[in-house]
Amino acid sequence: MKHFAKSFLTGVFIFLFVSGLLAQAPDTLWTKIFGGTESDIGKSVQQTLDNGYIIAGLTASFGAGFWDVYLIKTDSLGDTLWTKTYGGIYADGGRSVAQTFDGGYIIGGVLFY
């Protein structure tokens, strides 16, 4: 039984090693940095119907409070089309975003006291 376990683990290791060698690196369409001079965190990215992207997260760089919901809309190349912040004096954060059927966006988030 010991020999079987050792042979099995060796086989799994070899399979994973060879699979890793044969795998192709993913294509990067573009790389961008969003945000300001303070801490900003992206939590959710979704492709939109116009082939752009909508990004939701938290920002300490912009908005009304210490942390606010941060929404960024980009075109297909990652260039910013618009940004929005939502929140008040407490810490707010966007955790999820999706495009709605009418072309708007819905954000799920959290309020920290």
Number of C-alpha atoms within 10 A of each C-alpha: 6 7 7 9 10 11 12 12 11 12 12 12 12 12 12 12 11 11 11 11 9 9 8 8 7 6 6 6 8 9 7 8 6 12 17 11 9 9 12 19 18 20 16 17 18 16 16 18 11 10 12 17 21 23 24 29 26 28 28 21 17 22 18 16 18 16 26 28 31 28 23 20 21 19 16 15 13 17 15 16 11 11 15 13 22 18 18 15 12 14 19 25 26 26 20 18 20 19 16 11 8 6 11 8 13 12 18 14 16 15 14 8 7
